[in-house]
Amino acid sequence: MSSERLNDSAEGSSRSTPQKQQQQQPPPAPPPLSRYESQKRRDWNTFGQYLRNQTPPVSLSQCNCNHVLDFLRYLDQFGKTKVHLHGCVFFGQPDPPAPCTCPLRQAWGSLDALIGRLRAAYEEHGGSPETNPFGNGAIRVYLREVKECQSKARGIPYKKKKKKRNQIKAEDPAKIKQQVKRMGTLQEIKYSKVSSTYASRSPL
């Protein structure tokens, strides 16, 4: 009788052990963030720290386009793009032969991408698209001015990316009509060949 109780207790303990192990297993780790998501999180944290360092500190609900413009100008001190001034002898030269004392700035492309990430992060954190300071028209004007200024100073024109065009556009009615006409002509030729073959084989 005692041996049966020992066996039952041993079986019970062996059954409870896997259950405890299952309960003690840590939850699966979340998937790693993509490069874009990681950069967006860093940008958002940097902007939040910038607002908190203001005197007095600025909350996210108080943030407007002026704070965003000040933030973009603040980032210029960390830029690595040489932007020649009007008085510089290398103004407008894409490959200057010697160094100069012109300031380093944030490149227009970097600022444009930064605003895109912050605009998305603002709405992901509960902000309304209608009040999104990163989508304000003043930000677009500022970026356009930076783009034009850097293009002239560095002698590098910014060209719009051309969209790939298919050889035959579906919206081109002339080409569609030409295709249909060609297909109809081929069908007529095929039908005439079949008719002539059938006529030559048919008895008189």
LOGU-364873 format. One line per field, with one value per residue: x, y, z of N, C-alpha, C in turn; residue number from 1; residue in three letters. Coordinates in nm, 4 decimals. Each point is the difference from the previous one (the first is absolute). Example, Ala and Ser with C-alpha at 12.3 -4.5 7.8 and 13.67 -1.06 7.14 Angstrom:
// residues 2
neast = 1.3190/-0.0350
nnorth = -0.5690/0.1050
nup = 0.7800/-0.0720
caeast = -0.0890/0.0820
canorth = 0.1190/0.1190
caup = 0.0000/0.0060
ceast = 0.0900/-0.0770
cnorth = 0.1200/0.1090
cup = 0.0000/0.0730
seq = 1/2
type = ALA/SER
// end
This chain:
// residues 204
neast = 0.0835/0.1028/0.0357/-0.1302/-0.0043/0.1138/-0.0514/-0.1181/0.0683/0.0741/-0.1093/-0.0604/0.1146/0.0081/-0.1315/0.0191/0.1101/-0.0483/-0.1092/0.0807/0.0639/-0.1220/-0.0406/0.1173/-0.0403/0.1027/-0.0709/-0.0418/0.1219/-0.0313/-0.0514/0.1214/0.0205/-0.0660/0.0845/-0.1075/-0.0569/0.1201/0.0213/-0.1228/0.0249/0.1208/-0.0536/-0.0984/0.0861/0.0739/-0.1091/-0.0441/0.1257/-0.0044/-0.1238/0.0438/0.0973/-0.1167/0.0075/-0.1188/-0.0037/0.0007/-0.1298/-0.0299/-0.0947/0.1070/0.0509/0.0656/-0.0315/-0.0136/-0.0476/-0.0726/-0.0275/-0.0197/-0.0687/-0.0518/-0.0145/-0.0516/-0.0558/-0.0011/0.0106/-0.0822/-0.0212/0.0045/-0.0945/0.1035/-0.0436/0.0438/0.0588/-0.0784/0.0700/-0.0285/0.1312/-0.0399/-0.0675/-0.0865/0.1110/-0.0354/0.1179/-0.0023/0.1007/-0.0539/0.0387/-0.1104/-0.0322/-0.0660/-0.1183/-0.0094/-0.0846/-0.1228/0.0217/-0.0456/0.0592/0.0967/-0.0139/-0.0097/0.0959/0.0694/-0.0439/0.0269/0.1109/0.0313/-0.0367/0.0582/0.1101/-0.0219/-0.0446/0.1118/0.0401/-0.1011/0.0915/-0.0707/-0.0382/-0.1143/0.0520/0.0370/0.0891/0.0308/-0.1317/0.0395/-0.0697/0.0211/-0.0189/-0.1008/-0.0396/0.0245/-0.0531/-0.0971/0.0014/0.0082/-0.0926/-0.0668/0.0145/-0.0164/-0.1016/-0.0265/0.0078/-0.0536/-0.0792/-0.0927/-0.0532/-0.1100/0.0055/-0.1214/-0.0323/0.0406/-0.1306/0.0146/0.0156/-0.1152/0.0365/-0.1060/-0.0467/-0.0617/0.0469/0.0849/-0.1070/0.0963/0.0825/-0.1004/-0.0405/0.1288/0.0070/-0.1171/0.0384/0.1192/-0.0602/-0.0838/0.1061/0.0662/-0.1107/-0.0097/0.1329/-0.0093/-0.1101/0.0651/0.1100/-0.0734/-0.0633/0.1173/0.0534/-0.1078/0.0067/0.1324/-0.0353/-0.0930/-0.0818/0.0212
nnorth = -0.1214/-0.0011/-0.1136/-0.0320/0.0433/-0.0677/-0.1047/0.0129/0.0162/-0.1039/-0.0681/0.0377/-0.0264/-0.1168/-0.0084/0.0399/-0.0740/-0.0710/-0.0062/-0.0234/-0.0902/-0.0433/0.0056/-0.0560/-0.0502/0.0778/0.1094/-0.0324/0.0201/0.1287/0.0006/-0.0066/0.1250/0.0461/0.0217/0.0045/-0.1059/-0.0572/0.0449/-0.0394/-0.1084/-0.0090/0.0266/-0.0826/-0.0858/0.0223/-0.0014/-0.1078/-0.0427/0.0364/-0.0469/-0.1063/0.0208/0.0323/0.1325/-0.0285/-0.1205/-0.0586/-0.0124/-0.1255/0.0190/0.0606/-0.1088/0.0908/0.0531/0.1024/-0.0885/-0.0465/0.1238/0.0333/-0.1126/0.0289/0.1244/-0.0521/-0.0834/0.1223/0.0184/-0.1027/0.0906/-0.0695/0.0815/0.0195/0.1143/0.0293/0.1025/0.1073/0.0377/-0.1293/-0.0179/-0.0930/0.1130/-0.1005/-0.0365/-0.1047/0.0222/0.0706/0.0674/0.0789/-0.0168/0.0262/0.1194/-0.0365/0.0277/-0.0947/-0.0599/-0.0173/-0.1092/0.0585/-0.0993/0.0240/0.1312/-0.0190/-0.0931/0.0852/0.1011/-0.0803/-0.0343/0.1251/0.0267/-0.1132/0.0284/0.1238/-0.0499/-0.0733/0.1153/-0.0067/0.0568/0.1090/-0.0589/0.0501/-0.0420/-0.0839/0.0420/-0.1290/0.0061/0.0960/0.0923/0.0576/-0.1261/-0.0141/0.1218/-0.0299/-0.1202/0.0626/0.0931/-0.0959/-0.0641/0.1129/0.0347/-0.1244/-0.0029/0.1277/-0.0145/-0.1189/0.0688/-0.0515/-0.0059/0.0208/-0.1195/0.0160/-0.1002/-0.0499/-0.0071/-0.1287/0.0104/-0.0599/-0.0984/-0.0573/0.1224/-0.0452/0.1191/-0.0553/0.0705/0.0809/-0.0344/0.0167/0.1087/0.0362/-0.0370/0.0547/0.1050/-0.0084/-0.0211/0.0995/0.0679/-0.0396/0.0275/0.1139/0.0172/-0.0320/0.0760/0.0929/-0.0284/-0.0052/0.1105/0.0515/-0.0458/0.0412/0.1140/-0.0076/-0.0375/0.0915/-0.1046/-0.0048
nup = 0.0000/0.0832/-0.0642/0.0007/0.1274/0.0196/-0.0690/0.0673/0.1134/-0.0400/-0.0393/0.1143/0.0647/-0.0685/0.0253/0.1249/-0.0137/-0.1051/0.0790/0.1062/-0.0762/-0.0414/0.1278/0.0250/-0.1167/-0.0317/-0.0122/-0.1210/-0.0381/0.0037/-0.1210/-0.0502/0.0380/-0.1031/-0.0980/-0.0780/0.0595/-0.0024/-0.1228/-0.0290/0.0718/-0.0553/-0.1177/0.0300/0.0510/-0.1078/-0.0757/0.0655/-0.0058/-0.1281/-0.0049/0.0650/-0.0872/-0.0542/0.0006/0.0568/0.0574/-0.1177/0.0263/-0.0290/0.0919/0.0519/-0.0549/-0.0707/-0.1174/0.0852/0.0866/-0.1001/-0.0414/0.1276/0.0038/-0.1181/0.0433/0.1102/-0.0865/-0.0523/0.1306/-0.0265/-0.0935/-0.1124/-0.0434/-0.0797/0.0517/-0.1219/0.0601/-0.0154/0.1053/0.0060/-0.0272/0.0874/0.0142/0.0030/0.0655/-0.0723/-0.0593/0.1134/-0.0565/0.0910/0.1269/0.0682/0.0447/-0.1074/0.0540/0.0919/-0.0810/0.0486/-0.0683/-0.1111/-0.0631/0.0893/-0.0166/-0.1290/0.0076/0.0746/-0.0747/-0.1008/0.0637/0.0313/-0.1219/-0.0393/0.0695/-0.0396/-0.1136/-0.0010/0.0508/-0.0837/-0.0756/-0.0184/-0.1143/0.0485/0.1154/-0.0937/0.0919/-0.0186/-0.0103/0.0823/-0.0648/0.1188/0.0375/-0.0845/0.0367/0.1267/-0.0173/-0.0653/0.0957/0.0915/-0.0673/-0.0249/0.1274/0.0431/-0.0831/0.0278/0.1323/-0.0181/-0.0821/0.0803/-0.1212/0.0708/-0.0546/-0.0494/0.0792/-0.1154/-0.0121/0.0241/-0.1301/-0.0090/-0.0792/0.0512/-0.0009/0.1093/0.0426/-0.0881/-0.0339/-0.0471/0.0998/0.0866/-0.0669/0.0002/0.1297/0.0280/-0.0718/0.0609/0.1177/-0.0335/-0.0439/0.1070/0.0681/-0.0711/0.0131/0.1287/0.0069/-0.0726/0.0731/0.1111/-0.0412/-0.0410/0.1124/0.0661/-0.0715/0.0140/0.1219/-0.0070/-0.0214/-0.1330
caeast = -0.0835/0.0896/0.0720/-0.0908/-0.0058/0.1255/-0.0045/-0.0935/0.0613/0.1084/-0.0621/-0.0560/0.1078/0.0545/-0.0963/-0.0033/0.1271/-0.0087/-0.0906/0.0724/0.0989/-0.0697/-0.0384/0.1186/0.0660/-0.0210/-0.0730/0.0905/0.0496/-0.0625/0.0883/0.0846/-0.0512/0.0692/0.0902/-0.0828/-0.0690/0.1003/0.0381/-0.1157/-0.0066/0.1095/-0.0340/-0.1082/0.0588/0.0851/-0.0864/-0.0600/0.1019/0.0192/-0.1112/0.0148/0.1143/-0.0334/-0.0283/-0.0354/-0.0195/-0.1176/-0.0651/-0.0343/-0.1258/0.0290/0.0946/-0.0523/0.0974/0.1165/0.0924/0.0603/0.0982/0.1149/0.0682/0.0762/0.1164/0.0883/0.0723/0.1035/0.1324/0.0510/0.0026/0.1275/-0.0044/0.0568/-0.0863/0.0814/-0.0660/0.0038/0.1310/0.1040/0.0440/-0.0448/-0.1471/-0.0531/0.0881/-0.0296/0.1237/0.0999/0.1360/0.0683/-0.0952/-0.0388/-0.0523/-0.1468/-0.0556/-0.0605/-0.1437/-0.0719/-0.0392/-0.1447/-0.0610/-0.0093/-0.1081/-0.1271/-0.0311/-0.0262/-0.1359/-0.0924/-0.0062/-0.0623/-0.1427/-0.0650/0.0091/-0.0942/-0.1339/0.0033/-0.0067/-0.1300/-0.0232/-0.0983/0.0584/-0.0363/0.0843/0.1374/0.0874/0.0991/-0.0638/-0.0394/0.0511/0.1243/0.1095/0.0255/0.0670/0.1377/0.0762/0.0209/0.1039/0.1277/0.0340/0.0463/0.1228/0.1096/0.0216/0.0804/0.1289/0.0850/0.0050/-0.0570/-0.1456/-0.0810/-0.0940/-0.1084/0.0111/-0.0968/-0.0684/0.0192/-0.1156/-0.0130/0.0133/-0.1339/-0.0809/-0.1404/-0.0841/0.0218/-0.1035/0.0488/0.0732/-0.0972/-0.0730/0.0927/0.0129/-0.1247/-0.0050/0.0985/-0.0531/-0.1083/0.0597/0.0568/-0.1099/-0.0542/0.0949/-0.0101/-0.1284/0.0044/0.0813/-0.0802/-0.1071/0.0565/0.0388/-0.1220/-0.0584/0.0802/-0.0218/-0.1410/-0.0287/-0.0729
canorth = 0.1214/0.1152/0.0107/0.0609/0.1437/0.0592/0.0076/0.1062/0.1305/0.0198/0.0338/0.1345/0.0985/0.0013/0.0696/0.1425/0.0641/0.0661/0.1137/0.1111/0.0458/0.0780/0.1274/0.0792/0.0408/0.1432/0.0265/0.0147/0.1356/0.0640/0.0014/0.1206/0.1102/0.0262/0.1157/0.1210/0.0150/0.0346/0.1397/0.0830/0.0057/0.0861/0.1387/0.0455/0.0214/0.1193/0.1180/0.0141/0.0532/0.1407/0.0772/0.0037/0.0851/0.1407/0.0767/-0.1206/-0.1206/0.0004/-0.1302/-0.0366/0.0660/0.1409/0.0091/0.0511/-0.0014/0.0817/-0.0869/-0.0910/0.0780/0.0221/-0.1290/-0.0229/0.0904/-0.0506/-0.1166/0.0405/-0.0028/-0.1367/-0.0360/-0.0388/0.0425/0.1337/0.0906/0.1194/0.1296/0.0760/0.0619/-0.1020/-0.0166/-0.1315/-0.0020/-0.0574/-0.1035/-0.1287/-0.0619/0.1061/-0.0546/0.0239/0.0223/0.1376/0.0181/0.0038/-0.0866/-0.1297/0.0001/-0.1237/-0.0085/0.0116/-0.1324/-0.0527/0.0717/-0.0413/-0.1334/0.0150/0.0519/-0.1085/-0.0958/0.0648/0.0182/-0.1288/-0.0311/0.0871/-0.0589/-0.1288/0.0272/0.0558/0.1331/0.0087/0.0456/0.1395/0.0889/-0.0498/0.1143/-0.0387/0.0103/0.1386/0.0580/0.0729/-0.0970/-0.0273/0.1183/0.0010/-0.1050/0.0414/0.1032/-0.0672/-0.0751/0.0935/0.0636/-0.0961/-0.0326/0.1073/0.0123/-0.1161/-0.0254/-0.1332/0.0116/-0.1127/-0.0401/-0.0876/-0.1369/-0.0311/-0.1273/-0.0923/-0.0060/-0.1221/0.0228/0.0321/0.0517/-0.0400/0.1171/0.0600/-0.0576/-0.0176/-0.1264/-0.1081/-0.0120/-0.0588/-0.1420/-0.0679/-0.0045/-0.0982/-0.1323/-0.0281/-0.0305/-0.1344/-0.0959/-0.0049/-0.0749/-0.1402/-0.0509/-0.0125/-0.1175/-0.1191/-0.0082/-0.0415/-0.1414/-0.0796/0.0055/-0.0823/-0.1414/-0.0380/-0.0550/0.0884
caup = 0.0000/0.0063/-0.1278/-0.0967/0.0281/-0.0453/-0.1457/-0.0371/0.0276/-0.0969/-0.1275/0.0103/-0.0058/-0.1357/-0.0855/0.0312/-0.0378/-0.1318/0.0054/0.0601/-0.0961/-0.1013/0.0577/0.0272/-0.1232/-0.0275/-0.1257/-0.1151/-0.0229/-0.1171/-0.1173/-0.0050/-0.0813/-0.1254/0.0058/-0.0028/0.1277/0.1007/-0.0200/0.0358/0.1462/0.0467/-0.0347/0.0876/0.1324/-0.0076/-0.0044/0.1324/0.0897/-0.0375/0.0574/0.1464/0.0348/-0.0207/0.1216/0.0776/-0.0817/-0.0877/-0.0110/-0.1373/-0.0362/-0.0254/-0.1112/-0.1264/-0.1094/0.0354/0.0731/-0.0984/-0.0752/0.0886/0.0134/-0.1230/0.0030/0.1059/-0.0508/-0.0952/0.0627/-0.0101/-0.1415/-0.0618/-0.1400/-0.0202/-0.0765/-0.0250/0.0097/-0.1259/-0.0178/-0.0150/-0.1394/-0.0465/-0.0057/-0.1233/-0.0537/0.0653/0.0479/0.0211/0.0019/0.1273/0.1099/0.0295/0.1355/-0.0023/0.1049/-0.0287/0.0255/-0.0274/-0.1406/-0.0215/-0.0044/0.1365/0.0682/-0.0603/0.0516/0.1434/0.0174/-0.0329/0.1117/0.1159/-0.0307/0.0249/0.1428/0.0713/-0.0080/0.0689/0.1437/0.0349/-0.0547/-0.1079/-0.1275/-0.0265/0.0813/-0.0060/-0.0314/-0.1008/-0.1302/-0.0225/-0.1238/0.0255/-0.0051/-0.1420/-0.0556/0.0511/-0.0676/-0.1387/0.0003/0.0271/-0.1216/-0.1026/0.0469/-0.0087/-0.1403/-0.0589/0.0680/-0.0273/-0.1436/-0.0249/-0.0165/0.0464/-0.1042/0.0424/-0.0492/-0.1041/0.0167/-0.1115/-0.0889/-0.0787/-0.1432/-0.0494/0.1085/-0.0102/-0.0153/-0.1315/-0.0876/-0.1373/-0.0077/0.0182/-0.1267/-0.0966/0.0335/-0.0365/-0.1465/-0.0444/0.0330/-0.0934/-0.1305/0.0084/-0.0002/-0.1360/-0.0824/0.0390/-0.0468/-0.1460/-0.0316/0.0293/-0.0996/-0.1284/0.0125/0.0007/-0.1344/-0.0916/0.0314/-0.0164/-0.1336/-0.0910
ceast = 0.0864/0.0758/-0.0879/-0.0095/0.1265/0.0016/-0.0911/0.0614/0.1114/-0.0560/-0.0568/0.1072/0.0592/-0.0936/0.0021/0.1267/-0.0055/-0.0914/0.0689/0.1029/-0.0644/-0.0388/0.1204/0.0716/-0.0273/-0.0756/0.0981/0.0386/-0.0671/0.0967/0.0826/-0.0585/0.0807/0.0891/-0.0791/-0.0667/0.0975/0.0409/-0.1131/-0.0120/0.1097/-0.0300/-0.1067/0.0522/0.0879/-0.0835/-0.0667/0.0981/0.0265/-0.1100/0.0141/0.1138/-0.0279/-0.0309/-0.1161/-0.0187/-0.1319/-0.0568/-0.0367/-0.1283/0.0208/0.0888/-0.0690/0.1119/0.1236/0.1027/0.0709/0.1069/0.1247/0.0811/0.0852/0.1237/0.1010/0.0851/0.1130/0.1402/0.0626/0.0111/0.1402/0.0080/0.0501/-0.0918/0.0753/-0.0848/0.0172/0.1374/0.1135/0.0354/-0.0472/-0.1517/-0.0455/0.0863/-0.0275/0.1237/0.1066/0.1401/0.0723/-0.1047/-0.0295/-0.0609/-0.1523/-0.0568/-0.0494/-0.1463/-0.0559/-0.0434/-0.1517/-0.0675/-0.0169/-0.1138/-0.1363/-0.0418/-0.0334/-0.1423/-0.1026/-0.0142/-0.0692/-0.1492/-0.0769/-0.0001/-0.0989/-0.1396/-0.0045/-0.0095/-0.1270/-0.0282/-0.0974/0.0677/-0.0291/0.0902/0.1462/0.0945/0.1027/-0.0581/-0.0441/0.0638/0.1307/0.1210/0.0356/0.0725/0.1461/0.0861/0.0275/0.1090/0.1377/0.0476/0.0572/0.1328/0.1192/0.0297/0.0880/0.1395/0.0949/0.0111/-0.0530/-0.1503/-0.0704/-0.1053/-0.1059/0.0191/-0.1101/-0.0609/0.0209/-0.1287/-0.0005/0.0086/-0.1339/-0.0842/-0.1454/-0.0892/0.0155/-0.1003/0.0495/0.0714/-0.0937/-0.0760/0.0872/0.0172/-0.1230/-0.0102/0.0956/-0.0491/-0.1129/0.0518/0.0579/-0.1090/-0.0612/0.0909/-0.0103/-0.1287/0.0017/0.0822/-0.0785/-0.1084/0.0532/0.0414/-0.1216/-0.0621/0.0772/-0.0231/-0.1432/-0.0241/-0.0805/-0.1410
cnorth = 0.1257/0.0181/0.0627/0.1506/0.0704/0.0156/0.1123/0.1383/0.0299/0.0381/0.1416/0.1066/0.0088/0.0703/0.1508/0.0723/0.0637/0.1209/0.1222/0.0571/0.0847/0.1384/0.0917/0.0461/0.1479/0.0199/0.0183/0.1458/0.0606/0.0011/0.1281/0.1055/0.0138/0.1230/0.1305/0.0242/0.0379/0.1466/0.0933/0.0136/0.0905/0.1471/0.0561/0.0274/0.1249/0.1272/0.0233/0.0567/0.1470/0.0874/0.0126/0.0914/0.1485/0.0675/0.0958/-0.1209/0.0058/-0.1411/-0.0262/0.0685/0.1478/0.0204/0.0525/0.0045/0.0835/-0.0812/-0.0956/0.0728/0.0267/-0.1282/-0.0292/0.0899/-0.0452/-0.1166/0.0372/-0.0072/-0.1390/-0.0456/-0.0305/0.0410/0.1434/0.0820/0.1318/0.1266/0.0765/0.0625/-0.0978/-0.0165/-0.1330/-0.0099/-0.0518/-0.1072/-0.1326/-0.0677/0.1075/-0.0583/0.0150/0.0205/0.1479/0.0041/0.0078/-0.1016/-0.1341/0.0046/-0.1406/0.0007/0.0050/-0.1366/-0.0607/0.0664/-0.0427/-0.1375/0.0051/0.0472/-0.1081/-0.1001/0.0613/0.0235/-0.1291/-0.0332/0.0831/-0.0609/-0.1367/0.0171/0.0753/0.1379/-0.0027/0.0452/0.1472/0.0974/-0.0427/0.1147/-0.0322/0.0038/0.1413/0.0550/0.0751/-0.0929/-0.0305/0.1175/0.0036/-0.1034/0.0366/0.1069/-0.0603/-0.0749/0.0916/0.0640/-0.0944/-0.0383/0.1051/0.0051/-0.1132/-0.0311/-0.1362/0.0152/-0.1255/-0.0296/-0.0913/-0.1382/-0.0267/-0.1374/-0.0859/-0.0088/-0.1325/0.0327/0.0380/0.0441/-0.0387/0.1202/0.0683/-0.0592/-0.0243/-0.1336/-0.1189/-0.0238/-0.0656/-0.1491/-0.0782/-0.0146/-0.1055/-0.1417/-0.0383/-0.0355/-0.1403/-0.1060/-0.0123/-0.0800/-0.1490/-0.0617/-0.0197/-0.1208/-0.1284/-0.0176/-0.0478/-0.1462/-0.0897/-0.0040/-0.0877/-0.1484/-0.0438/-0.0510/0.0975/-0.0508
cup = 0.0000/-0.1303/-0.1067/0.0208/-0.0473/-0.1511/-0.0470/0.0217/-0.0985/-0.1357/0.0021/-0.0093/-0.1396/-0.0968/0.0238/-0.0439/-0.1376/-0.0005/0.0595/-0.0968/-0.1096/0.0522/0.0198/-0.1265/-0.0290/-0.1306/-0.1155/-0.0227/-0.1231/-0.1177/-0.0038/-0.0928/-0.1287/0.0165/0.0031/0.1349/0.1107/-0.0114/0.0388/0.1513/0.0554/-0.0292/0.0935/0.1409/0.0015/-0.0008/0.1349/0.1011/-0.0286/0.0598/0.1512/0.0436/-0.0212/0.1336/-0.0272/-0.0915/-0.0766/-0.0061/-0.1455/-0.0454/-0.0320/-0.1225/-0.1253/-0.1030/0.0315/0.0784/-0.0955/-0.0807/0.0834/0.0168/-0.1233/-0.0052/0.1059/-0.0505/-0.0951/0.0603/-0.0040/-0.1460/-0.0505/-0.1475/-0.0122/-0.0914/-0.0158/0.0095/-0.1309/-0.0242/-0.0211/-0.1483/-0.0579/-0.0084/-0.1365/-0.0618/0.0712/0.0587/0.0188/0.0119/0.1325/0.1093/0.0189/0.1393/0.0043/0.0987/-0.0538/0.0412/-0.0184/-0.1463/-0.0127/0.0017/0.1377/0.0764/-0.0526/0.0513/0.1486/0.0251/-0.0320/0.1130/0.1211/-0.0228/0.0259/0.1485/0.0814/0.0015/0.0675/0.1509/0.0385/-0.0539/-0.1162/-0.1290/-0.0286/0.0751/-0.0017/-0.0375/-0.1081/-0.1417/-0.0336/-0.1273/0.0188/-0.0050/-0.1448/-0.0663/0.0437/-0.0716/-0.1455/-0.0093/0.0255/-0.1236/-0.1075/0.0390/-0.0144/-0.1440/-0.0679/0.0617/-0.0356/-0.1483/-0.0385/-0.0147/0.0485/-0.1054/0.0589/-0.0603/-0.1017/0.0241/-0.1237/-0.0815/-0.0739/-0.1481/-0.0625/0.1186/-0.0207/-0.0238/-0.1351/-0.0987/-0.1418/-0.0156/0.0171/-0.1301/-0.1063/0.0243/-0.0434/-0.1508/-0.0538/0.0263/-0.0950/-0.1376/-0.0015/-0.0034/-0.1396/-0.0927/0.0294/-0.0537/-0.1512/-0.0421/0.0221/-0.1052/-0.1342/0.0026/-0.0068/-0.1395/-0.0978/0.0229/-0.0267/-0.1422/-0.0836/-0.0231
seq = 1/2/3/4/5/6/7/8/9/10/11/12/13/14/15/16/17/18/19/20/21/22/23/24/25/26/27/28/29/30/31/32/33/34/35/36/37/38/39/40/41/42/43/44/45/46/47/48/49/50/51/52/53/54/55/56/57/58/59/60/61/62/63/64/65/66/67/68/69/70/71/72/73/74/75/76/77/78/79/80/81/82/83/84/85/86/87/88/89/90/91/92/93/94/95/96/97/98/99/100/101/102/103/104/105/106/107/108/109/110/111/112/113/114/115/116/117/118/119/120/121/122/123/124/125/126/127/128/129/130/131/132/133/134/135/136/137/138/139/140/141/142/143/144/145/146/147/148/149/150/151/152/153/154/155/156/157/158/159/160/161/162/163/164/165/166/167/168/169/170/171/172/173/174/175/176/177/178/179/180/181/182/183/184/185/186/187/188/189/190/191/192/193/194/195/196/197/198/199/200/201/202/203/204
type = MET/SER/SER/GLU/ARG/LEU/ASN/ASP/SER/ALA/GLU/GLY/SER/SER/ARG/SER/THR/PRO/GLN/LYS/GLN/GLN/GLN/GLN/GLN/PRO/PRO/PRO/ALA/PRO/PRO/PRO/LEU/SER/ARG/TYR/GLU/SER/GLN/LYS/ARG/ARG/ASP/TRP/ASN/THR/PHE/GLY/GLN/TYR/LEU/ARG/ASN/GLN/THR/PRO/PRO/VAL/SER/LEU/SER/GLN/CYS/ASN/CYS/ASN/HIS/VAL/LEU/ASP/PHE/LEU/ARG/TYR/LEU/ASP/GLN/PHE/GLY/LYS/THR/LYS/VAL/HIS/LEU/HIS/GLY/CYS/VAL/PHE/PHE/GLY/GLN/PRO/ASP/PRO/PRO/ALA/PRO/CYS/THR/CYS/PRO/LEU/ARG/GLN/ALA/TRP/GLY/SER/LEU/ASP/ALA/LEU/ILE/GLY/ARG/LEU/ARG/ALA/ALA/TYR/GLU/GLU/HIS/GLY/GLY/SER/PRO/GLU/THR/ASN/PRO/PHE/GLY/ASN/GLY/ALA/ILE/ARG/VAL/TYR/LEU/ARG/GLU/VAL/LYS/GLU/CYS/GLN/SER/LYS/ALA/ARG/GLY/ILE/PRO/TYR/LYS/LYS/LYS/LYS/LYS/LYS/ARG/ASN/GLN/ILE/LYS/ALA/GLU/ASP/PRO/ALA/LYS/ILE/LYS/GLN/GLN/VAL/LYS/ARG/MET/GLY/THR/LEU/GLN/GLU/ILE/LYS/TYR/SER/LYS/VAL/SER/SER/THR/TYR/ALA/SER/ARG/SER/PRO/LEU
// end
